[in-house]
């Protein structure tokens, strides 16, 4: 049974690291008796070492032991023995590229989908949990083998979803416009869940529930977007027939 906690962001304006979701994170890992978390810092473009240390400093306070995937000799072995995963934010293309190069896609997917190892992602870590990274906000600073990702859910997520500001004079595409361009392709493409900052999706088995402080916006191909408040059951997204 898959166990996922997919966060839009790690830091919410006015609060500390993961603070807005702390209650849910603690409950999420407690249900599986998780004491140690394997942290994946591959999305960080500056220093994986510093990133891991920053996350360790914060989550140690919550009672978790953190090991960075950058700190182990054998990443595949570390994945195969992990109690839980946390993939952090940064650049989604760099993250996916390193997961591909280190042959970690299938091992992580297997452990999450077949062995019920809890998976928490934030921002880029949420992007790679989905069917593909097509709806990331990040620039493609590196080439990836394919945009296909871990495929822990059969739809896309757009973290940090941002509503258009009608009072601004900026004439560039809005986030909604970019998602609609994705859905305008002459082929069937997955739905996109726009997670505003401060929101997350909790998946347990075949049940998906919105959580957090704000509503989320769902885009389904050939349909108008819809708003869903925190607490909404979105389990229908877990089937490929949206």
C-alpha positions in Angstrom: 0.0 0.0 0.0 1.5 3.3 -1.1 2.0 5.9 1.6 2.7 9.4 0.2 2.8 12.9 1.6 3.3 15.3 -1.3 3.9 18.9 -0.1 3.8 21.9 -2.3 6.6 23.6 -0.4 9.0 23.3 2.5 8.9 26.9 3.8 5.8 28.9 4.1 6.1 32.7 4.4 6.1 33.6 8.1 6.9 30.1 9.4 9.8 27.8 9.8 10.9 24.8 7.8 8.0 22.4 7.2 6.2 24.0 10.2 2.9 24.5 8.4 2.7 20.7 7.9 4.5 19.5 11.1 1.4 17.9 12.7 0.7 15.9 9.5 4.3 14.9 8.9 4.6 13.6 12.4 1.4 11.6 12.1 2.4 10.4 8.7 5.6 8.8 9.8 4.3 7.7 13.2 1.8 5.4 11.5 4.7 3.4 10.1 6.9 3.7 13.2 9.5 5.6 11.3 12.5 6.7 13.3 15.0 7.1 10.5 14.5 8.9 7.2 16.7 8.7 4.0 16.9 12.2 2.7 17.5 12.8 -1.0 19.3 16.2 -1.6 19.8 15.8 -5.3 17.7 18.8 -6.3 20.1 21.2 -4.6 22.3 23.0 -7.1 24.8 24.4 -4.6 25.8 21.9 -1.9 24.1 18.5 -1.2 26.2 18.3 2.0 24.9 21.6 3.4 21.3 20.8 2.3 21.4 17.5 4.1 22.8 19.1 7.2 20.1 21.8 7.2 17.4 19.2 7.0 19.0 17.0 9.6 19.3 20.0 12.0 15.5 20.6 11.7 14.2 17.1 11.7 16.4 15.9 14.5 14.4 18.3 16.7 11.3 16.3 15.7 12.9 13.1 16.8 14.1 11.7 13.4 17.5 10.4 12.5 18.4 11.7 9.0 20.8 10.1 6.6 21.6 11.9 3.3 21.7 9.8 0.2 24.8 11.8 -0.6 26.5 10.4 2.5 26.3 6.7 1.7 28.7 4.5 -0.3 26.0 2.5 -2.0 22.8 4.6 -2.8 20.9 1.5 -4.1 21.6 -0.4 -0.9 20.5 2.6 1.2 17.3 2.8 -0.8 16.7 -0.9 -0.4 17.0 -0.7 3.4 15.4 2.7 4.2 12.6 3.1 6.6 11.2 6.1 4.8 12.1 8.6 2.0 12.1 12.4 2.0 13.0 14.0 -1.3 13.5 17.7 -0.9 13.1 20.7 -3.2 15.3 22.5 -5.6 15.7 22.0 -9.4 13.5 19.1 -10.6 15.6 18.5 -13.7 18.8 18.0 -11.8 17.0 15.8 -9.3 15.5 13.5 -11.9 18.8 13.4 -13.8 20.7 12.2 -10.8 18.0 9.6 -9.9 18.3 8.3 -13.4 22.1 8.3 -13.5 22.3 6.4 -10.2 19.7 3.9 -11.3 17.4 4.8 -8.4 14.1 5.2 -10.1 13.0 1.5 -10.1 14.3 0.8 -6.5 12.5 3.7 -5.0 9.3 2.9 -7.0 9.4 -0.7 -5.9 9.9 0.1 -2.3 7.1 2.6 -2.2 4.5 0.7 -4.3 5.4 -2.8 -3.3 6.8 -2.6 0.2 4.8 0.3 1.6 7.8 2.4 2.5 6.6 6.0 3.3 7.5 8.7 0.8 7.5 12.4 1.5 8.3 14.9 -1.2 8.4 18.7 -1.2 8.3 20.8 -4.3 10.8 19.0 -6.7 10.4 15.9 -4.6 6.7 16.1 -5.2 7.1 16.6 -8.9 9.2 13.5 -9.3 6.7 11.4 -7.3 4.2 11.9 -10.1 3.9 10.4 -13.6 6.3 13.0 -15.1 7.9 16.3 -14.5 6.1 18.0 -17.4 4.4 20.5 -15.1 7.4 21.6 -13.0 8.1 25.3 -12.7 11.9 24.8 -13.0 14.2 25.6 -15.8 15.8 22.6 -17.6 19.3 23.4 -16.5 20.4 19.8 -17.3 19.2 17.2 -19.8 17.3 14.2 -18.5 16.9 10.8 -20.2 13.1 11.2 -20.1 10.6 13.4 -18.4 8.9 10.3 -17.0 9.3 10.2 -13.2 8.7 7.8 -10.3 5.0 7.3 -11.3 3.8 6.9 -7.7 0.6 8.5 -8.8 -0.8 8.6 -12.4 -1.2 12.4 -12.7 0.8 15.5 -12.6 1.3 18.1 -9.8 2.2 21.7 -10.1 3.8 22.7 -6.7 3.9 26.4 -5.7 0.8 26.9 -7.8 0.3 30.7 -8.1 -2.9 32.5 -9.1 -2.8 35.3 -11.6 -2.7 38.8 -10.1 -5.1 41.0 -12.0 -3.5 44.2 -10.7 -0.1 43.4 -12.1 1.0 44.6 -15.5 3.2 41.6 -16.2 2.2 40.1 -19.6 3.9 36.7 -19.4 1.9 33.5 -19.2 0.2 32.7 -16.0 0.6 29.3 -14.3 -2.9 28.5 -15.4 -2.1 29.3 -19.0 1.0 27.1 -19.0 -1.0 24.2 -17.6 -3.7 24.7 -20.2 -1.0 24.7 -22.9 0.0 21.3 -21.7 -3.6 20.1 -21.9 -4.0 21.6 -25.4 -1.6 19.0 -26.9 -3.2 16.8 -29.5 -3.0 13.7 -27.3 -4.4 12.6 -24.0 -2.3 13.9 -21.1 -2.8 13.5 -17.3 -4.7 15.8 -15.0 -2.7 18.4 -13.1 -3.2 19.3 -9.5 -2.1 22.8 -8.7 -0.9 22.8 -5.1 -0.7 26.3 -3.7 1.9 27.0 -1.1 0.7 25.7 2.3 -1.1 22.7 0.8 -0.3 19.0 0.3 -1.8 15.7 -0.9 -1.9 12.7 1.3 -2.2 9.3 -0.4 -2.8 6.1 1.5 -3.4 3.1 -0.8 -6.1 4.2 -3.2 -7.3 7.1 -1.1 -6.0 10.6 -1.8 -6.9 13.5 0.4 -6.1 17.2 0.1 -4.6 18.8 3.2 -3.1 22.1 4.4 -4.1 25.7 4.8 -5.5 26.6 1.4 -7.6 25.1 -1.4 -6.0 23.5 -4.5 -6.9 23.9 -8.2 -7.4 20.9 -10.4 -7.0 20.9 -14.2 -8.5 18.1 -16.2 -8.0 18.0 -20.0 -10.9 19.4 -21.9 -12.7 20.6 -18.7 -12.7 23.9 -16.9 -10.4 24.0 -13.8 -12.1 23.4 -10.4 -11.3 24.5 -6.8 -11.1 21.9 -4.0 -10.8 22.8 -0.3 -8.5 21.1 2.1 -10.0 17.8 3.3 -11.4 16.9 -0.1 -11.2 13.3 -1.2 -9.5 13.2 -4.6 -9.2 9.5 -4.9 -10.6 9.6 -8.4 -7.3 10.9 -9.6 -5.6 7.6 -8.7 -7.4 6.0 -11.6 -6.0 6.8 -15.1 -9.5 7.5 -16.5 -10.0 11.0 -15.2 
